[in-house]
Amino acid sequence: MIIGAVLGAGIALLVAPQAGWETRRSITRRARSIRDSDGSWTKLGRELKRAARAKRKSLEAEAKRNEIEAKRAASGQPIS
């Protein structure tokens, strides 16, 4: 939702009836205010990175289990 608001504001600035330098200045100011905000984008990035890492570990463990089961099945050992 926030991304949509930012994109909408950016598009509104680009089609606004003002001089190019005014538009660039306005975009720069808004970008700085977003960058200097409470760090919610940084927090979101960290959360996504952490979630991706956990998912990768889960998938690696599952793949390892499947590999072991496949080797056991190929050798005739019972699968537990």
Kinemage of the C-alpha trace (Angstrom):
@kinemage 1
@onewidth
@group {chain A} dominant
@subgroup {mainchain}
@vectorlist {calphas} color= white
{ca met a 1} P 0.000 0.000 0.000
{ca ile a 2} L 2.852 2.348 0.845
{ca ile a 3} L 4.559 1.491 -2.428
{ca gly a 4} L 1.380 2.348 -4.307
{ca ala a 5} L 1.170 5.684 -2.533
{ca val a 6} L 4.779 6.479 -3.371
{ca leu a 7} L 4.304 5.493 -7.012
{ca gly a 8} L 1.106 7.501 -7.228
{ca ala a 9} L 2.810 10.551 -5.768
{ca gly a 10} L 5.687 10.148 -8.210
{ca ile a 11} L 3.359 9.939 -11.200
{ca ala a 12} L 1.369 12.920 -9.965
{ca leu a 13} L 4.582 14.921 -9.752
{ca leu a 14} L 5.591 13.959 -13.265
{ca val a 15} L 2.295 15.055 -14.811
{ca ala a 16} L 1.864 18.148 -12.628
{ca pro a 17} L 1.794 21.486 -14.457
{ca gln a 18} L 5.078 22.914 -13.172
{ca ala a 19} L 8.554 23.543 -14.502
{ca gly a 20} L 10.998 20.645 -14.797
{ca trp a 21} L 13.357 22.021 -12.162
{ca glu a 22} L 10.479 22.383 -9.717
{ca thr a 23} L 9.443 18.789 -10.326
{ca arg a 24} L 12.999 17.513 -9.840
{ca arg a 25} L 13.356 19.517 -6.637
{ca ser a 26} L 10.048 18.181 -5.336
{ca ile a 27} L 11.011 14.574 -6.171
{ca thr a 28} L 14.382 15.036 -4.486
{ca arg a 29} L 12.763 16.395 -1.334
{ca arg a 30} L 10.266 13.539 -1.162
{ca ala a 31} L 12.960 10.939 -1.763
{ca arg a 32} L 15.064 12.400 1.035
{ca ser a 33} L 12.111 12.428 3.422
{ca ile a 34} L 11.387 8.766 2.632
{ca arg a 35} L 15.056 7.843 3.021
{ca asp a 36} L 15.345 9.750 6.294
{ca ser a 37} L 12.108 8.358 7.707
{ca asp a 38} L 11.963 5.910 10.603
{ca gly a 39} L 13.820 3.193 8.700
{ca ser a 40} L 10.729 1.110 7.955
{ca trp a 41} L 12.142 0.152 4.534
{ca thr a 42} L 15.346 -1.012 6.186
{ca lys a 43} L 13.382 -3.008 8.730
{ca leu a 44} L 11.262 -4.555 5.996
{ca gly a 45} L 14.380 -5.482 4.040
{ca arg a 46} L 15.906 -7.153 7.081
{ca glu a 47} L 12.720 -9.091 7.770
{ca leu a 48} L 12.522 -10.286 4.170
{ca lys a 49} L 16.176 -11.311 4.219
{ca arg a 50} L 15.683 -13.240 7.459
{ca ala a 51} L 12.578 -14.980 6.099
{ca ala a 52} L 14.369 -15.903 2.864
{ca arg a 53} L 17.303 -17.329 4.815
{ca ala a 54} L 14.991 -19.433 6.993
{ca lys a 55} L 13.112 -20.706 3.931
{ca arg a 56} L 16.392 -21.595 2.198
{ca lys a 57} L 17.565 -23.575 5.231
{ca ser a 58} L 14.230 -25.385 5.391
{ca leu a 59} L 14.398 -26.303 1.703
{ca glu a 60} L 18.021 -27.440 2.026
{ca ala a 61} L 17.111 -29.717 4.950
{ca glu a 62} L 14.165 -31.152 3.030
{ca ala a 63} L 16.335 -31.769 -0.030
{ca lys a 64} L 18.913 -33.516 2.140
{ca arg a 65} L 16.221 -35.777 3.654
{ca asn a 66} L 14.877 -36.590 0.189
{ca glu a 67} L 18.372 -37.406 -1.037
{ca ile a 68} L 18.985 -39.772 1.883
{ca glu a 69} L 15.617 -41.465 1.360
{ca ala a 70} L 16.304 -41.877 -2.357
{ca lys a 71} L 19.703 -43.458 -1.651
{ca arg a 72} L 18.138 -45.834 0.906
{ca ala a 73} L 15.384 -46.798 -1.507
{ca ala a 74} L 17.930 -47.436 -4.275
{ca ser a 75} L 20.024 -49.651 -2.006
{ca gly a 76} L 17.031 -51.591 -0.706
{ca gln a 77} L 17.180 -50.300 2.865
{ca pro a 78} L 13.851 -49.630 4.575
{ca ile a 79} L 12.742 -46.020 4.643
{ca ser a 80} L 11.889 -44.761 8.100
